[in-house]
Every structure is written in C-alpha cells, then in structure tokens.
Amino acid sequence: MTLAALPANGVVPATDIVPATDAVRGTAVARSTRAAASVATGPTTPQTPDVGAGWHDESMPPFAPSAPMVGRDSDLARAHALFERASEGTPTALLIEGEAGIGKSRLLREFADDIANRADIHVGWCLDLGAARSPYGPLTGILRSIVQTLGDDRVRDAVGSGVDALAMLLPDLAPQADRASTSPERLRDAIASLIECAAERAPQVLVVEDLHWADESTLAILSFLLRALGRGRIMLLLTSRSDDVRRGDAVSRFIGEATRARLLEREALERLDIDAVREIAEQVTGHALSQGALERIYDRAEGVPFFVEEIACCSTAPIPDGLRDLLLARFDRLGDDARRVVQVASGAERPLTHPLLERLVGFADERLDEAMREATRSGILVVIDDGYRFRHALLREAVHDDLLPGERSRLHRTYAETLEALCDGSDSADAAALAYHWQLAQDDRKALSAAVDAMLHAKARFAFASAARFGELALGVWSQVSDPEHAAGIARLDLLLVLGSILRNAGDGERALAVVTLALSELDPATVDPRLHARLLRDKAYYTMNLGRPGAIPLLHESLAILDERVDDDRLRATVLNNLASRYMIAGELDRSYELGVEAGAFAARAGSDDESSIAANVRAASRAHRGDLAEGIREYEQARALARGSTADLRYRVNYSDLLTLLGRYREAVALAEDGLARSRRFGVERTSGSVMTQNMAVPLLELGEIERVEEMLARELSQNTLRVFRMYTTMTRVRLLSWRGRHEEAAELLRESLPAFRETGTVERQIWYDIVVMTVAVAESSGDLEGALAAIVQMLADEGPRLLHQRRLLLQSGWIIAQLRAQGVEVAQAVEAIRAAWRAQHPQLQGDTWESILFALLDPTVQRLEAALSVADGDDVPVTFRSVLRLELARLRVREGDRATAGRLLAEAAVHAERIGHEQLRREVSGFMASAGLGAHESSDADALTARERQVLDLIAEGLSNRQIGERLFISVKTVSVHVSAVLRKLGVSTRTEAAVAAQRTAVERSAPRTDDGVRLVG
C-alpha cells in the first residue's frame, strides 16, 4: 500500500528535501529509533517516580508511540465506520479536531495501521508559513502519491486533456504543459477524475493533516471534492487544531459550510480521564505511579496526552511552571551542538534532509551526527526516512519562539539564502517558502521581490486566494523599499491590475473592487498608458457587475471614451462594447443593447476576431428575441454559433440560446442543446464548474417536463463552484421551485427569505433576477395555499414600469391555473382576468396564437369546448407538464356541473395519475380534494396513500430489507436522494424506524387486496 505525504514542492532538489514521506511510514522508522534510544537511555532503577522531586540527571525518557493507544476506542470506531461506508462506494469525510497535543495524529496512525492492507492511504501536511500560506499545500503530495500508485500512463488516460492542468502541480506529468490551455476548472476536474480513477483500483483514504494551516486554494479544492465526488470508494480524513481555527476565517467557514451541508462529519477528541492518564504515564515511565504522582500529573496536564507524556518524565525536580518551560525542558538539557541543530530545525516549515541540515548548520559530518543523535534520543526530533522533523509541532513552536529577535532574523536569512543558492533561479524554487523566510528575516526589499514572485507563481497555478495574500504582502512592504518597482520587477499600477483580477478570481469581489479603485485613484490620466487606464475602468465595471451593483455602465462608457480618443485597438474596443451591450441587455434596455451589439460586431470584424463577432451576434440575438422578433433573434443566434471559435464564445451561445428555448416552451430542444453544451464542457475540462451553468439551464426545462427526480439529482450534487453571486441565484431560484413543487413550502419560504436581500439588490441591474423574485414568490405562495397572494404577485408584476422580457410569459400562463383555483373557491377574479388577457395581447405578434395562448385563455374563460381544445395540445412537450392535470381538473369541474359524473371521474383519475407521476404535492391535494368534495372515487385511505409513486417504490424496497445504497442502485438514484425519500416515508407513515415502515407496507398490501363495495370503500375484516 502506498503511503505518501507532502513532498518538497520544488524548494530544492529532491535529494535535499524529504520527498513523499508520510506520518505512518515515517512513524515506523521513528519508532525503531526511539525504541533503541529507550534501551540505551532508559532508567535502570525500578522505582516509582515521585513527580515534584527532581528531573532525571541524564536524558529524559523518549516518548514510545509503539505502546497501545489509550482512551480513543470510540473515536477510532467512528473512523472505521465511515471507512466501511466508503468501502461500499459512498464517499465519506471526517474531521478529527481538538486542541494541540490531544492526539489527533496518533489516532490517524492507529487508523492507518488498521486499514493498511485494505486501502491506499495518501497523506499530506498543511505547512505553517504564516499568513501567506503555500498554495495547494497538502494536495501536491497526495496527488503525487496517487500518480506513483497508478503510473503516469494510467493517469494520462484517466484525466485526458486535464493532464496539462494537473501538471501545474505535478510538472513531471507534462513538462511542456501550456498554462494558457488550462483553467482552474480543469485543474479541479482533473484532480477529481484522478481520485475517482484511483478509487476503481482500491479504496482511497486521503489524509490532510493540520487543516488549520490550510490555504484557501486547498480549501476550495476540498470543498469542491466534497460536493463533486458523488460516488466511489473514497474517504477524506482531516485533522485540525481547534484552538488555531479563528471564527470567521477561511478554515472556519469551510468547516462550518461543509458541516451544515452534511458533507463533513466531525469528531472532537476530548481530554482523557484520570485512569487513562495513569495508563499513558506508566507506559512512558515503565513503572507504576504513586497516587500523589498521578494526581499531580493529572492536575498539570489536564488530560492532554502530549502534556501527560512530557510531565511523566519528571521524577526528581519540580514540574516547570508554564507550558513554554515544560516544552523546553528537554531542549534545555541538550549540549550546545544539539541545541544549535534543534534551533536551526525550528526554522523549517517542513521535514529537513540531512544534506540540507548539514549545509544550514555548518558542522562537520561526525559533529553533526553526534548532535543529531542527541537531539533524536532526547525525543525532540524524530527520524523520517533520510530526514528529520520535530516529534510534535508544539516543540518546534516553543524552540522557535524562544529565539531572540536577532537570532530569528539571522536564522531565516540563512534559510532564504540557502534555498536561493540551491535553486539558483530555477523554476524549482518554492516562492511561498522564500517569501516566508525573507519576511521573517526582515529584509523588506527581498521580501517584496519574493512576494511578487510568489503571487505570480500561485496565480499561474490558479491558487488565487494564496496569490492574493502574497499580493497584499507585496503592497504592505511596497512603501518600505526605496526602489520598489525595480525590486519587484513590476510597476505599481500593473501590480494593482493583476492583484484585482486575482482577488476577483479568489472570490473576494469587495477587495477586488477596492484594489482597482485604489489604482484609479493613484493614476494620472494625462501621463498613464491609456490602454492600462481603459482596462482598469473595464475591470472596475466587471467587479461591480459581479457584486450585482449599479455603476458598471458609466464605467464602461468612460473606458470607451478613452479608447476612442487615445487608443487604436479594435479588439479591445470590441470587447468593451460587448461588455456594455451585455449590461444593457441584462438590464432590459433592449434597443440600446442591440445598437451596441451592432457596433461591437463592426469593430470585431475589423480586428478579425471571430469570437468577439460571435459574442456581438449573441447579444443582438437576445435583444431581438426579448423584443418579440423571434425569427431575427434565432437567425442571429445561428450566426453566433457559426462564428464561435473558442470555448467562451461557444458555451455562451449554448447557454443563451438554450435559455431562449426554455422561455419559449421548447423544452426538449432546450435540454438537447444544454446536454450538447455539457458534452462540450467536458471536452474543455470544465464539466464540474463552468459546465454547471449549463446544468442549471437543463434543470428548468426538465422541471417543466416533470422529470423532477433528475432535477433533484442535479441540485443534490451541487456541482457549481462558481464564486459569482448571480450563478448562486440561478440555483437558488430552481431550489425554491423544487421545494415548492414537493410541498415543502416552509423550507422554500425560509430559503426565499434568506436570499431575498441579495436578489433585490441584483434585481435592480439584472431584470431576469427581478423576474426570478416573482417566480419564487408565486411558487411559495401557491405551495402554501395562498393563491390570492400568488395572483397578486403576478398582477403587481404587470403594473411594474420596468422593461418587459420573455420571462413574464411563463408567469402569465401560471396565472391561468391560479385563477381557475380561485374561481372554484368563489373568489372574484374578473379584474385579474382582464389584466392577464391584456398583458398577453400586448406581446409581439410572433408571441401570440400559440399553444400556451390556447391553454391560458381556456382557463381564463373556461368552456367545455375551449378546455377540450386546450387539452388536446397540453400533452405535448412544449407545455409545462403540470397543465395536463390542471386542464383535466378544470374540465372535470364543468362536467360535474353539467351532471356528467362519469366523464368527470375519468378526467380526475387521469389528473391524479399525472400529478402522482410527477410528484407535485399541490396538484395532488387539489385533485384529491375535488374528488372528495364531489364524491367521485372517495374511499377510506391508508397512511400509505399519501406517498408518491417513488416513495411507494422506496417503501417496497425497505420492506425487502434493502439498504439505502442498494435502493439507490435498484432505482438508479443517489444515496442522498434515497435518504430524502426514506425520511418522507417515515414522516408520512408516522413511524420512526425502517422496521415499522416495512410492517406498514405489508399492512397496506393487505388492505389493497381486500374487496371493495360498489362505492369504492375497502372491506377489511
């Protein structure tokens, strides 16, 4: 089994820094070393140590982790249970958390030993590099370990074109990789594909140690993997020092969000009781403790295992007063050479090889060997393969903090100079480590240069959050350097331009906007490069758009004015014009959008840019279509398709045109186009990220077609990782509709309340978001039974003076159903009917006289003839599937009034079947309610009659004794969806266990087989 941890990541050649080592294998080596030391230096007098007397005169007993672990049986069992679930194909994730010294790493070692013959275990460490942390800290080692296990050829087959992206972290995979051909999305997808491929070979346990030191790029990948890995034999195991996780920081947010989404389970390690403390202390000393010694150890260590081990070494001297003194007790007993070696090692953020340590310390071979022997026998350093590391991070921190300021500065200067000399300017230099050491060396000029290099290095690997931290570090020391632009190799405005883009990609839209605003405030319009000025204005507009705020349009106009006056760049001008046209289109100012689209197309043609020409045609197409000129709009979309060359223009066409098809009710075409877009996004390597926008464009037409469970699957996977707020809004709108559809109106209402402030802000500049507010309001009101509130929202929409887009057509159609229900309840609806009919008639002629019109008008003014004509077309794929039941219900009402109960009964039975098939709770209530009130087919019902068709299938399989995973495989749905159905079944049946549900299923089967009377009532003995 392969066991690997974080490698050197290019700080120095692999011969100088420990490559691909790990906690488990490394501990095995350390055990033998410490065991030997214990034999040589252990106490020879078998006496019970009396804590409080004095310290050993010779060396302190080293810690012996080969002894049995104490007090962690339940914690270990939790890890094993999750591993068993992962081994069956359901990915799991566990965070082991606790204070420093509580035993997190020891628990991992025990767990890894237990499963070593059943799984591949890959371990990576997050590194302590201060505020600016190493990008993808633990992931590089984990990925390298997986690659070593699978082999390069198998990896290339598994990730396909994503190998170039993976080479950003593992250069040996593709030495000639072109960063321009890859993207953050492709990197994430490639990592997920690699892990999934490895899971086909054997269960994969991915261990990330010291999560509290993780950088944001690592957290983003972990968050993505938690959501994207929906199946496979994969277990993610994390450790975190809880007292180093600050409320509101990136790690805290990651843990909180993953926990709330039920993607991550947590196991908090508690302090040990006095019996466990006795067991550990006696393992360390090899002798029984007196009660007084035990109580003193327990009182001072407070049940923290690491402190118990340290204190248990005391026998003849008072216990040190403070934690720092306790941790330094071993260090203080060392000779001068060993102390020097340990001090130098404390400056390293990762394990040190012997050659590198030799170079840093400057001792001759034999002298260094003797010093290292003393340091390892003391239990401060441990041997890992051909290198060294501290036995515990607390020891390293204590030694490092004990250095005087001058000593610390000189130590880190030595590290930085040594790393630079070893790398000699090559790409193997670890830019993050150099920035860290030069900063602690207090050399501002070198720190600035290293920070800029680290920023660009992290940006090139799409670690935007880490890049942003290094960029902020560079800005922080900029004013402290006499010639900053020369030292940094970049002008200040260019640095701000780059940093703004990095912050935007890191998801910090507010900071990105602040940085570009700072740049614009510092420049002199008369002397600055006008192209740079225009780009800064364009970027500020872009960041403003991302935040959903007004102000983007004036900024783009200002950028255009500069280009018109001072810059001859048709491509840049076309880009800015396309951005401006898009903003007007999104805002609903369609005439202005179209005019700018024409102008952008002209400049794009002059520049010879097919992609910009495609985007211009795309904008013109949307503008024409929303004005009602469908024929010309569709023609422009075809032109956009034909001109698209790059992935951006191509996917933009498919996103926008599939959206138009959905708005027109051409649902099957919309799904087909979106599916094709997804296939293309896979080829571009962005299936799980940018492709998720296309997935949302599939979800809406699929929902209208009644393929509810497929939509639930899409939303359950939560593929989208895009940081732009507007994409999260699209998903939220669909989730609210889905919850309302299922009758979970309280959850839908809560989600709407939480999201409404953001929707309202963005709705002022994006008209489609404004319409989404209406859609969600109507859906929640209908689901909760507030039909008058739902109709009022639509009527209020019509009274709004803002631009009218095609989005209102579906809401007008929905109003027909609402009005029919209100009319049946005796509510006066004449005024609303006239308003709806007038709004429909006000549309462009190309939008009238279609199938939707016949259905809407039949519901507004119902007659048998109109309803039957509408029903004849309602079963087609260009009509929302709910209207199959709505029209049958309304026609049944008329038939009952005419006395034709037989026809009414048949229509209601068909309506019930349709409502049941699509799982629409409101329709089921309305149809069954009218059937009962009309006395058509009413009969005693069992609890199971409230179940949907899918829930009945799940109940039957529960009765067969199948697990959730087995049910999911049988029904081709995810385990998460099965869990939702099981919960609904238990709730509706009023039972609390699967066994009780199985009994209820058997009872229902008996009741259904019982004979009935002529009026449909079951005869049950």
CORPE-V568666 format. One record per helix or strand of 2 or more residues. SS is the DSSP state (A for helix, B for strand). FROM is the first residue (numbers start at 0). LEN is the number of residues. If there is no record, write none. Layout:
ss->SS from->FROM len->LEN
ss->SS from->FROM len->LEN
This chain:
ss->B from->2 len->2
ss->A from->22 len->19
ss->A from->72 len->15
ss->B from->91 len->7
ss->A from->103 len->12
ss->B from->118 len->7
ss->A from->138 len->12
ss->A from->151 len->15
ss->A from->170 len->3
ss->A from->178 len->3
ss->A from->183 len->18
ss->B from->202 len->7
ss->A from->210 len->3
ss->A from->215 len->13
ss->B from->233 len->8
ss->A from->241 len->3
ss->A from->249 len->11
ss->B from->264 len->4
ss->A from->273 len->12
ss->A from->290 len->11
ss->A from->304 len->7
ss->B from->315 len->2
ss->A from->322 len->10
ss->A from->335 len->10
ss->B from->351 len->2
ss->A from->353 len->8
ss->A from->364 len->13
ss->B from->380 len->4
ss->B from->386 len->4
ss->A from->392 len->9
ss->A from->404 len->19
ss->A from->430 len->10
ss->A from->443 len->17
ss->A from->463 len->15
ss->A from->483 len->5
ss->A from->491 len->14
ss->A from->508 len->14
ss->A from->529 len->17
ss->A from->551 len->15
ss->A from->569 len->18
ss->A from->589 len->18
ss->A from->609 len->18
ss->A from->629 len->14
ss->A from->646 len->17
ss->A from->666 len->17
ss->A from->689 len->15
ss->A from->707 len->10
ss->A from->724 len->17
ss->A from->744 len->19
ss->A from->766 len->18
ss->A from->786 len->13
ss->A from->806 len->18
ss->A from->829 len->12
ss->A from->844 len->3
ss->A from->850 len->10
ss->A from->863 len->11
ss->A from->881 len->17
ss->A from->900 len->18
ss->A from->920 len->14
ss->A from->942 len->4
ss->A from->948 len->11
ss->A from->963 len->8
ss->A from->974 len->15
ss->A from->993 len->16
